[in-house]
Amino acid sequence: MNHRIAMTAAVTAALVSLTAGAASAAPVQDTGRAGQSCEGIRLTGELPAPPAGQAVRQQITIGPDCKPEPGPVEHVAATGAAPSAKALLAAPAANAAAGHQVRSWNEMFDCCNIRMTGVYTTSAWSTDGGRVTTAATTATQQWNREPWDAGWSLKSASAKDDCTTDCPVVNSEAHADFTYRGIFDVTGAWYENTHHSSVRLNADATATCTFDVELKHSFVGWNWQRGCE
């Protein structure tokens, strides 16, 4: 399993907005598996990054009748464990303002609060004269394994920046598809989690983190945890 890369931010606060929807959230009887599952859940939301030293996070739980139940948006102290902007920027920025950093996390947990799958991004950018002079983003993934070479697996992953040098704005995207074969399903065909994370880096030193997750099947009590700092 890949190791998680920590990330921090130094950006201006903004209001938080959320949309959480279920694309096809009808309960289905989980024949051959214990309990009842939900089919075709999709959740999406946005978290503008808070000031330096803070993190904003939210948990959304799949409740009865497979309806998403958003928890409160919380502002907490940042972890402060990110690599420096200087280490992330690919090119020197001698004439740029002080570097800015932002990290995001996009994770699915089961009802026992075990993290199943997750996508993480770390971004750093410098600004000068109303432009983003240099920018760089890294993306990593994590997934839970079980004994005897079972559990979640990374099926595919991709990441891209639409601009990295002398940009009016930078949009960074990370995607990952995960599959599962293990104690809860030996066929490997029942579960699939797809994560999408994007970060908008602005020339005014603000940033916005946008998240999306699609679940082929899930259970009541699964929860989506996402954040930006």
Contacts in CASP RR format, 6 or more apart in sequence:
PFRMAT RR
TARGET T0000
AUTHOR 0000-0000-0000
METHOD contacts of the structure
MODEL  1
MNHRIAMTAAVTAALVSLTAGAASAAPVQDTGRAGQSCEGIRLTGELPAP
PAGQAVRQQITIGPDCKPEPGPVEHVAATGAAPSAKALLAAPAANAAAGH
QVRSWNEMFDCCNIRMTGVYTTSAWSTDGGRVTTAATTATQQWNREPWDA
GWSLKSASAKDDCTTDCPVVNSEAHADFTYRGIFDVTGAWYENTHHSSVR
LNADATATCTFDVELKHSFVGWNWQRGCE
1 142 0 8 1.000
1 143 0 8 1.000
1 145 0 8 1.000
2 140 0 8 1.000
2 141 0 8 1.000
2 142 0 8 1.000
3 140 0 8 1.000
3 142 0 8 1.000
4 120 0 8 1.000
4 140 0 8 1.000
4 142 0 8 1.000
5 83 0 8 1.000
5 120 0 8 1.000
5 122 0 8 1.000
5 138 0 8 1.000
5 140 0 8 1.000
6 79 0 8 1.000
6 80 0 8 1.000
6 81 0 8 1.000
6 82 0 8 1.000
6 83 0 8 1.000
6 103 0 8 1.000
6 122 0 8 1.000
7 82 0 8 1.000
7 83 0 8 1.000
7 101 0 8 1.000
7 102 0 8 1.000
7 103 0 8 1.000
7 104 0 8 1.000
7 120 0 8 1.000
7 121 0 8 1.000
7 122 0 8 1.000
7 123 0 8 1.000
7 229 0 8 1.000
8 52 0 8 1.000
8 53 0 8 1.000
8 78 0 8 1.000
8 79 0 8 1.000
8 80 0 8 1.000
8 81 0 8 1.000
8 82 0 8 1.000
8 101 0 8 1.000
8 102 0 8 1.000
8 103 0 8 1.000
8 229 0 8 1.000
9 49 0 8 1.000
9 50 0 8 1.000
9 52 0 8 1.000
9 53 0 8 1.000
9 55 0 8 1.000
9 78 0 8 1.000
9 100 0 8 1.000
9 101 0 8 1.000
9 102 0 8 1.000
9 103 0 8 1.000
9 207 0 8 1.000
9 228 0 8 1.000
9 229 0 8 1.000
10 51 0 8 1.000
10 52 0 8 1.000
10 53 0 8 1.000
10 98 0 8 1.000
10 99 0 8 1.000
10 100 0 8 1.000
10 101 0 8 1.000
10 102 0 8 1.000
10 205 0 8 1.000
11 49 0 8 1.000
11 50 0 8 1.000
11 51 0 8 1.000
11 52 0 8 1.000
11 100 0 8 1.000
11 102 0 8 1.000
11 205 0 8 1.000
11 206 0 8 1.000
11 207 0 8 1.000
12 49 0 8 1.000
12 51 0 8 1.000
12 204 0 8 1.000
12 205 0 8 1.000
12 206 0 8 1.000
13 48 0 8 1.000
13 49 0 8 1.000
13 50 0 8 1.000
13 51 0 8 1.000
13 54 0 8 1.000
14 48 0 8 1.000
14 49 0 8 1.000
14 206 0 8 1.000
14 208 0 8 1.000
15 48 0 8 1.000
16 46 0 8 1.000
16 47 0 8 1.000
16 48 0 8 1.000
16 56 0 8 1.000
16 58 0 8 1.000
16 73 0 8 1.000
17 45 0 8 1.000
17 46 0 8 1.000
18 45 0 8 1.000
18 46 0 8 1.000
18 58 0 8 1.000
18 70 0 8 1.000
18 73 0 8 1.000
19 44 0 8 1.000
19 45 0 8 1.000
19 46 0 8 1.000
20 43 0 8 1.000
20 44 0 8 1.000
20 45 0 8 1.000
20 60 0 8 1.000
20 68 0 8 1.000
20 70 0 8 1.000
21 42 0 8 1.000
21 43 0 8 1.000
21 44 0 8 1.000
21 68 0 8 1.000
22 38 0 8 1.000
22 40 0 8 1.000
22 41 0 8 1.000
22 42 0 8 1.000
22 43 0 8 1.000
22 66 0 8 1.000
22 67 0 8 1.000
22 68 0 8 1.000
23 40 0 8 1.000
23 41 0 8 1.000
23 42 0 8 1.000
23 214 0 8 1.000
24 39 0 8 1.000
24 40 0 8 1.000
24 41 0 8 1.000
25 38 0 8 1.000
25 39 0 8 1.000
25 40 0 8 1.000
25 41 0 8 1.000
25 65 0 8 1.000
25 66 0 8 1.000
25 67 0 8 1.000
25 68 0 8 1.000
26 38 0 8 1.000
26 39 0 8 1.000
26 66 0 8 1.000
27 36 0 8 1.000
27 37 0 8 1.000
27 38 0 8 1.000
27 39 0 8 1.000
27 65 0 8 1.000
27 66 0 8 1.000
28 36 0 8 1.000
28 37 0 8 1.000
28 38 0 8 1.000
28 39 0 8 1.000
28 217 0 8 1.000
29 36 0 8 1.000
30 36 0 8 1.000
30 37 0 8 1.000
30 217 0 8 1.000
30 219 0 8 1.000
33 184 0 8 1.000
33 185 0 8 1.000
33 190 0 8 1.000
35 219 0 8 1.000
36 219 0 8 1.000
36 220 0 8 1.000
37 217 0 8 1.000
37 218 0 8 1.000
37 219 0 8 1.000
38 62 0 8 1.000
38 66 0 8 1.000
38 215 0 8 1.000
38 217 0 8 1.000
38 218 0 8 1.000
38 219 0 8 1.000
38 220 0 8 1.000
39 66 0 8 1.000
39 216 0 8 1.000
39 217 0 8 1.000
40 214 0 8 1.000
40 215 0 8 1.000
40 216 0 8 1.000
40 217 0 8 1.000
40 218 0 8 1.000
41 62 0 8 1.000
41 66 0 8 1.000
41 68 0 8 1.000
41 214 0 8 1.000
41 215 0 8 1.000
41 218 0 8 1.000
42 212 0 8 1.000
42 213 0 8 1.000
42 214 0 8 1.000
42 215 0 8 1.000
43 60 0 8 1.000
43 68 0 8 1.000
43 211 0 8 1.000
43 212 0 8 1.000
43 213 0 8 1.000
43 224 0 8 1.000
44 210 0 8 1.000
44 211 0 8 1.000
44 212 0 8 1.000
44 213 0 8 1.000
45 210 0 8 1.000
45 211 0 8 1.000
45 212 0 8 1.000
45 226 0 8 1.000
46 208 0 8 1.000
46 209 0 8 1.000
46 210 0 8 1.000
46 211 0 8 1.000
47 56 0 8 1.000
47 57 0 8 1.000
47 58 0 8 1.000
47 73 0 8 1.000
47 104 0 8 1.000
47 208 0 8 1.000
47 209 0 8 1.000
47 210 0 8 1.000
47 211 0 8 1.000
47 226 0 8 1.000
47 227 0 8 1.000
47 228 0 8 1.000
48 56 0 8 1.000
48 206 0 8 1.000
48 207 0 8 1.000
48 208 0 8 1.000
48 209 0 8 1.000
48 228 0 8 1.000
49 56 0 8 1.000
49 102 0 8 1.000
49 206 0 8 1.000
49 207 0 8 1.000
49 208 0 8 1.000
49 209 0 8 1.000
49 228 0 8 1.000
49 229 0 8 1.000
50 56 0 8 1.000
50 75 0 8 1.000
50 228 0 8 1.000
50 229 0 8 1.000
52 78 0 8 1.000
53 77 0 8 1.000
53 78 0 8 1.000
53 80 0 8 1.000
53 229 0 8 1.000
54 75 0 8 1.000
54 76 0 8 1.000
54 77 0 8 1.000
54 78 0 8 1.000
54 229 0 8 1.000
55 75 0 8 1.000
55 76 0 8 1.000
55 77 0 8 1.000
55 78 0 8 1.000
55 79 0 8 1.000
55 227 0 8 1.000
55 228 0 8 1.000
55 229 0 8 1.000
56 73 0 8 1.000
56 74 0 8 1.000
56 75 0 8 1.000
56 227 0 8 1.000
56 228 0 8 1.000
56 229 0 8 1.000
57 73 0 8 1.000
57 74 0 8 1.000
57 76 0 8 1.000
57 225 0 8 1.000
57 226 0 8 1.000
57 227 0 8 1.000
57 228 0 8 1.000
58 70 0 8 1.000
58 71 0 8 1.000
58 72 0 8 1.000
58 73 0 8 1.000
58 74 0 8 1.000
58 225 0 8 1.000
58 226 0 8 1.000
58 227 0 8 1.000
59 71 0 8 1.000
59 223 0 8 1.000
59 224 0 8 1.000
59 225 0 8 1.000
60 68 0 8 1.000
60 69 0 8 1.000
60 70 0 8 1.000
60 71 0 8 1.000
60 223 0 8 1.000
60 224 0 8 1.000
60 226 0 8 1.000
61 68 0 8 1.000
61 69 0 8 1.000
61 71 0 8 1.000
61 221 0 8 1.000
61 222 0 8 1.000
61 223 0 8 1.000
61 224 0 8 1.000
62 68 0 8 1.000
62 69 0 8 1.000
62 218 0 8 1.000
62 219 0 8 1.000
62 220 0 8 1.000
62 221 0 8 1.000
62 222 0 8 1.000
62 223 0 8 1.000
63 69 0 8 1.000
63 220 0 8 1.000
63 221 0 8 1.000
64 220 0 8 1.000
66 218 0 8 1.000
66 220 0 8 1.000
68 224 0 8 1.000
78 229 0 8 1.000
79 229 0 8 1.000
82 101 0 8 1.000
82 103 0 8 1.000
82 122 0 8 1.000
83 122 0 8 1.000
84 101 0 8 1.000
84 124 0 8 1.000
85 98 0 8 1.000
85 99 0 8 1.000
85 100 0 8 1.000
85 101 0 8 1.000
85 124 0 8 1.000
85 125 0 8 1.000
85 126 0 8 1.000
86 99 0 8 1.000
87 124 0 8 1.000
88 101 0 8 1.000
88 122 0 8 1.000
88 123 0 8 1.000
88 124 0 8 1.000
88 136 0 8 1.000
88 138 0 8 1.000
89 99 0 8 1.000
89 124 0 8 1.000
89 125 0 8 1.000
89 126 0 8 1.000
89 134 0 8 1.000
89 135 0 8 1.000
89 136 0 8 1.000
90 134 0 8 1.000
90 136 0 8 1.000
90 164 0 8 1.000
91 134 0 8 1.000
91 165 0 8 1.000
92 134 0 8 1.000
93 99 0 8 1.000
93 126 0 8 1.000
93 128 0 8 1.000
93 133 0 8 1.000
93 134 0 8 1.000
95 128 0 8 1.000
95 133 0 8 1.000
96 126 0 8 1.000
96 127 0 8 1.000
96 128 0 8 1.000
96 133 0 8 1.000
96 134 0 8 1.000
97 126 0 8 1.000
97 127 0 8 1.000
97 128 0 8 1.000
97 205 0 8 1.000
98 126 0 8 1.000
99 124 0 8 1.000
99 125 0 8 1.000
99 126 0 8 1.000
99 127 0 8 1.000
100 124 0 8 1.000
100 125 0 8 1.000
100 126 0 8 1.000
100 127 0 8 1.000
100 201 0 8 1.000
100 205 0 8 1.000
100 207 0 8 1.000
101 122 0 8 1.000
101 123 0 8 1.000
101 124 0 8 1.000
102 122 0 8 1.000
102 123 0 8 1.000
102 199 0 8 1.000
102 201 0 8 1.000
102 207 0 8 1.000
102 209 0 8 1.000
102 228 0 8 1.000
102 229 0 8 1.000
103 120 0 8 1.000
103 121 0 8 1.000
103 122 0 8 1.000
103 123 0 8 1.000
103 228 0 8 1.000
103 229 0 8 1.000
104 120 0 8 1.000
104 121 0 8 1.000
104 197 0 8 1.000
104 199 0 8 1.000
104 209 0 8 1.000
104 211 0 8 1.000
104 226 0 8 1.000
104 227 0 8 1.000
104 228 0 8 1.000
105 118 0 8 1.000
105 119 0 8 1.000
105 120 0 8 1.000
105 225 0 8 1.000
105 226 0 8 1.000
105 227 0 8 1.000
106 118 0 8 1.000
106 119 0 8 1.000
106 120 0 8 1.000
106 195 0 8 1.000
106 196 0 8 1.000
106 197 0 8 1.000
106 211 0 8 1.000
106 213 0 8 1.000
106 226 0 8 1.000
106 227 0 8 1.000
107 115 0 8 1.000
107 117 0 8 1.000
107 118 0 8 1.000
107 119 0 8 1.000
107 224 0 8 1.000
107 225 0 8 1.000
107 226 0 8 1.000
108 115 0 8 1.000
108 116 0 8 1.000
108 117 0 8 1.000
108 118 0 8 1.000
108 193 0 8 1.000
108 195 0 8 1.000
108 213 0 8 1.000
108 215 0 8 1.000
108 222 0 8 1.000
108 223 0 8 1.000
108 224 0 8 1.000
108 225 0 8 1.000
109 115 0 8 1.000
109 116 0 8 1.000
109 222 0 8 1.000
109 223 0 8 1.000
109 224 0 8 1.000
109 225 0 8 1.000
110 116 0 8 1.000
110 219 0 8 1.000
110 221 0 8 1.000
110 222 0 8 1.000
111 219 0 8 1.000
111 220 0 8 1.000
111 221 0 8 1.000
111 222 0 8 1.000
111 223 0 8 1.000
113 223 0 8 1.000
114 144 0 8 1.000
115 142 0 8 1.000
115 144 0 8 1.000
116 143 0 8 1.000
116 144 0 8 1.000
116 152 0 8 1.000
116 178 0 8 1.000
116 180 0 8 1.000
116 193 0 8 1.000
117 141 0 8 1.000
117 142 0 8 1.000
117 143 0 8 1.000
117 144 0 8 1.000
117 152 0 8 1.000
117 176 0 8 1.000
117 178 0 8 1.000
117 193 0 8 1.000
117 195 0 8 1.000
118 141 0 8 1.000
118 142 0 8 1.000
118 143 0 8 1.000
118 176 0 8 1.000
118 178 0 8 1.000
118 195 0 8 1.000
119 139 0 8 1.000
119 140 0 8 1.000
119 141 0 8 1.000
119 157 0 8 1.000
119 174 0 8 1.000
119 175 0 8 1.000
119 176 0 8 1.000
119 195 0 8 1.000
119 196 0 8 1.000
119 197 0 8 1.000
120 139 0 8 1.000
120 140 0 8 1.000
120 141 0 8 1.000
120 142 0 8 1.000
120 197 0 8 1.000
121 137 0 8 1.000
121 138 0 8 1.000
121 139 0 8 1.000
121 159 0 8 1.000
121 172 0 8 1.000
121 174 0 8 1.000
121 197 0 8 1.000
121 199 0 8 1.000
122 137 0 8 1.000
122 138 0 8 1.000
122 139 0 8 1.000
123 135 0 8 1.000
123 136 0 8 1.000
123 137 0 8 1.000
123 170 0 8 1.000
123 172 0 8 1.000
123 199 0 8 1.000
123 201 0 8 1.000
123 207 0 8 1.000
124 135 0 8 1.000
124 136 0 8 1.000
124 137 0 8 1.000
125 132 0 8 1.000
125 133 0 8 1.000
125 134 0 8 1.000
125 135 0 8 1.000
125 136 0 8 1.000
125 170 0 8 1.000
125 201 0 8 1.000
126 132 0 8 1.000
126 133 0 8 1.000
126 134 0 8 1.000
126 135 0 8 1.000
127 133 0 8 1.000
127 203 0 8 1.000
127 204 0 8 1.000
127 205 0 8 1.000
129 203 0 8 1.000
130 203 0 8 1.000
130 204 0 8 1.000
131 166 0 8 1.000
131 167 0 8 1.000
131 168 0 8 1.000
131 203 0 8 1.000
132 163 0 8 1.000
132 166 0 8 1.000
132 167 0 8 1.000
132 168 0 8 1.000
132 169 0 8 1.000
132 170 0 8 1.000
132 201 0 8 1.000
132 202 0 8 1.000
132 203 0 8 1.000
133 165 0 8 1.000
133 166 0 8 1.000
134 164 0 8 1.000
134 165 0 8 1.000
135 161 0 8 1.000
135 163 0 8 1.000
135 164 0 8 1.000
135 165 0 8 1.000
135 167 0 8 1.000
135 170 0 8 1.000
135 172 0 8 1.000
135 201 0 8 1.000
136 161 0 8 1.000
136 164 0 8 1.000
137 159 0 8 1.000
137 161 0 8 1.000
137 170 0 8 1.000
137 172 0 8 1.000
137 174 0 8 1.000
137 199 0 8 1.000
138 159 0 8 1.000
139 157 0 8 1.000
139 159 0 8 1.000
139 174 0 8 1.000
139 197 0 8 1.000
141 154 0 8 1.000
141 157 0 8 1.000
141 176 0 8 1.000
141 178 0 8 1.000
141 195 0 8 1.000
143 151 0 8 1.000
143 152 0 8 1.000
143 153 0 8 1.000
143 154 0 8 1.000
143 178 0 8 1.000
144 151 0 8 1.000
144 152 0 8 1.000
145 151 0 8 1.000
145 152 0 8 1.000
146 182 0 8 1.000
146 183 0 8 1.000
150 181 0 8 1.000
150 182 0 8 1.000
150 183 0 8 1.000
151 180 0 8 1.000
151 181 0 8 1.000
151 182 0 8 1.000
151 183 0 8 1.000
152 178 0 8 1.000
152 179 0 8 1.000
152 180 0 8 1.000
152 193 0 8 1.000
153 178 0 8 1.000
153 179 0 8 1.000
153 180 0 8 1.000
153 181 0 8 1.000
154 176 0 8 1.000
154 177 0 8 1.000
154 178 0 8 1.000
155 177 0 8 1.000
155 178 0 8 1.000
155 179 0 8 1.000
155 192 0 8 1.000
156 175 0 8 1.000
156 176 0 8 1.000
156 177 0 8 1.000
157 174 0 8 1.000
157 175 0 8 1.000
157 176 0 8 1.000
157 177 0 8 1.000
158 174 0 8 1.000
158 175 0 8 1.000
158 176 0 8 1.000
159 172 0 8 1.000
159 173 0 8 1.000
159 174 0 8 1.000
159 175 0 8 1.000
160 172 0 8 1.000
160 173 0 8 1.000
161 170 0 8 1.000
161 171 0 8 1.000
161 172 0 8 1.000
162 170 0 8 1.000
162 171 0 8 1.000
162 172 0 8 1.000
163 169 0 8 1.000
163 170 0 8 1.000
163 171 0 8 1.000
164 170 0 8 1.000
167 203 0 8 1.000
168 203 0 8 1.000
169 200 0 8 1.000
169 201 0 8 1.000
169 202 0 8 1.000
169 203 0 8 1.000
170 200 0 8 1.000
170 201 0 8 1.000
171 198 0 8 1.000
171 199 0 8 1.000
171 200 0 8 1.000
171 201 0 8 1.000
172 198 0 8 1.000
172 199 0 8 1.000
172 200 0 8 1.000
172 201 0 8 1.000
173 196 0 8 1.000
173 197 0 8 1.000
173 198 0 8 1.000
174 195 0 8 1.000
174 196 0 8 1.000
174 197 0 8 1.000
174 198 0 8 1.000
175 194 0 8 1.000
175 195 0 8 1.000
175 196 0 8 1.000
175 197 0 8 1.000
176 194 0 8 1.000
176 195 0 8 1.000
177 192 0 8 1.000
177 193 0 8 1.000
177 194 0 8 1.000
178 192 0 8 1.000
178 193 0 8 1.000
178 194 0 8 1.000
178 195 0 8 1.000
179 188 0 8 1.000
179 191 0 8 1.000
179 192 0 8 1.000
180 188 0 8 1.000
180 190 0 8 1.000
180 191 0 8 1.000
180 192 0 8 1.000
180 193 0 8 1.000
181 187 0 8 1.000
181 188 0 8 1.000
182 188 0 8 1.000
184 190 0 8 1.000
184 191 0 8 1.000
185 191 0 8 1.000
190 216 0 8 1.000
190 217 0 8 1.000
191 215 0 8 1.000
191 216 0 8 1.000
191 217 0 8 1.000
191 218 0 8 1.000
192 215 0 8 1.000
192 216 0 8 1.000
192 217 0 8 1.000
193 213 0 8 1.000
193 214 0 8 1.000
193 215 0 8 1.000
193 216 0 8 1.000
194 213 0 8 1.000
194 214 0 8 1.000
194 215 0 8 1.000
195 211 0 8 1.000
195 212 0 8 1.000
195 213 0 8 1.000
196 211 0 8 1.000
196 212 0 8 1.000
196 213 0 8 1.000
197 209 0 8 1.000
197 210 0 8 1.000
197 211 0 8 1.000
197 212 0 8 1.000
198 209 0 8 1.000
198 210 0 8 1.000
198 211 0 8 1.000
199 207 0 8 1.000
199 208 0 8 1.000
199 209 0 8 1.000
199 210 0 8 1.000
199 228 0 8 1.000
200 207 0 8 1.000
200 208 0 8 1.000
200 210 0 8 1.000
201 207 0 8 1.000
202 208 0 8 1.000
207 228 0 8 1.000
208 228 0 8 1.000
209 226 0 8 1.000
209 227 0 8 1.000
209 228 0 8 1.000
211 226 0 8 1.000
211 227 0 8 1.000
213 224 0 8 1.000
215 222 0 8 1.000
END
